[in-house]
Amino acid sequence: MFSHKSSPWDAYFLTNTQEGIEAYQAAIAAAVQTLTDWVNPQQKSYSGLAPNVLAADITAMPCCPDKGTDLTVVLNQIGQSIVQNSVSVTHPTCIAHLHCPPLIAALATEVLITATNQSMDSWDQSPAGTIVEQYVVDWLCQLYGYSPQSDGTFTSGGTQSNLMGMLMARDAYAYKKLNWSIQQQGLPPEASRFRILCSDVAHFTICQSAALLGLGHQAVVPIQTDASYTLRGSAVDQAIAALQQQELLPIALVATVGTTDFGSIDNLLELANCARQHELWLHTDAAFGGALALSDHHRNKLIGIEYSDSITVDFHKLFYQPISCGAFLLKNKTHFDLFKLHADYLNPEDNADLGIPDLVTKSIQTTRRFDALKLFVSLQTLGRETLAKILDATIDLASNTAQLIEDDPELELAAYPTINTVVFRYCPQPHSTKHNCLERSNQINRQVRLKLLQQGDAVIAQTKIGAYTHLKFTLLNPRTTLSDIQSLLTQIKNIGSALDV
Ligand SMILES: Cc1ncc(COP(=O)(O)O)c(C=O)c1O
């Protein structure tokens, strides 16, 4: 019989020994202390340290000393140099990116995910985990209106899910239209003529995917959106006609549900119609807007998503999960066969006959975290209605923020928000200087953002619309109030006017 004798390594691992359990409890308590020292009423959105100062501080610690130090001492050191110099994602004015405050339910579950250390590639590395992930994936497929023919997998996020979507599109086209297996034969001679259509404000990972898939950036055809940054079917039809004239081969159409800068949502029904007519793979990048499906008030914005051949959805955005957590969903699960592989040591072919599920067959990752658990626990704990309330509140905040900006003559709103992002700029006063207006506006807006970061008062983003640098708020935090925003806008105007000389 296997015995549990004490080992000199007990204090390093969470084992069923007294020493292991006590060491683990003490370590977690020390980590929690480090965190709660950081999360205090004086906490700023960022400490404001410049990159070189921060680098000098952190690199003062040797990366791999010959002899280790007690964990509480190390946590204390990194608490000072690293945790205290992290951006505070729960701070009301940390509003730059699609970077959410994570739910406590999910944070607690992370403790279980990391300590149980299940790996999602094979059943014998994650028996319960495999069932949970499949259960959550099946629920997601239903949420987006897919039939039981659908399936999916958890991913590291939108980048991986978009890559999988483009991979499926490329391989399905070659298989169906050219009788060619890219998995077996590599790229076909026609590949240099493959084209992927998306809006001119689609996420950059569509271009990145095309490059990684051997099609090059040349394969991506950005199509002009309308005044509200929405891609319309008529523009797609025109683009396809132009490509056909050049004997190029449109293989896929990407719809974006929540563009990163504007939150705009492409016209899903029109794009589904184009995709059907022209036999294109329709991939919907709902990394940002996928969570709208939870809300009774906003679900209608996703009408038509069910026609997509594949969907990207991110949970480390509007599902309030800690990084990383995303999913890739497929309308027709047989498409996973396009990249299916069997490894004798991991997922032998007879597993299917034996009724053993292997999630690795559906993923481009092998070892993979059990991230489905934190989403599952969050859904159990908050329930759909509370999650929807959080979502609705943040969307209302974005809309009220836009109104404040629109009513302010010193600020210019770029577009009315569809979800949570508000893009605007400080407008310099029109007085005569040697600088032209565009250059002055760009300099001032860049400086405003930098000053707020250096002062630790707010972490906001910048982006460009045409030649103009704009500022961006991404309002995911339900604790941010309109009065926080009012104060921040006043500060932006004060900094802007002080620079506007
Ligand atoms: C629309 C969209 N798609 C894809 C991504 C990439 O997602 P991730 O950062 O999770 O890889 C983002 C990231 O912000 C996004 O906004």
The ligand as a Gaussian input file, in Angstrom:
#p B3LYP/6-31G(d) Opt

LIG

0 1
 C      -12.665000      43.095000     -30.473000
 C      -11.486000      42.376000     -29.883000
 N      -11.100000      41.209000     -30.395000
 C      -10.046000      40.530000     -29.922000
 C       -9.306000      41.012000     -28.874000
 C       -8.124000      40.254000     -28.365000
 O       -8.485000      39.634000     -27.177000
 P       -7.421000      39.144000     -26.078000
 O       -6.748000      40.381000     -25.597000
 O       -8.292000      38.484000     -25.074000
 O       -6.495000      38.203000     -26.733000
 C       -9.667000      42.243000     -28.294000
 C       -8.898000      42.804000     -27.175000
 O       -9.186000      43.836000     -26.650000
 C      -10.782000      42.940000     -28.812000
 O      -11.158000      44.121000     -28.308000

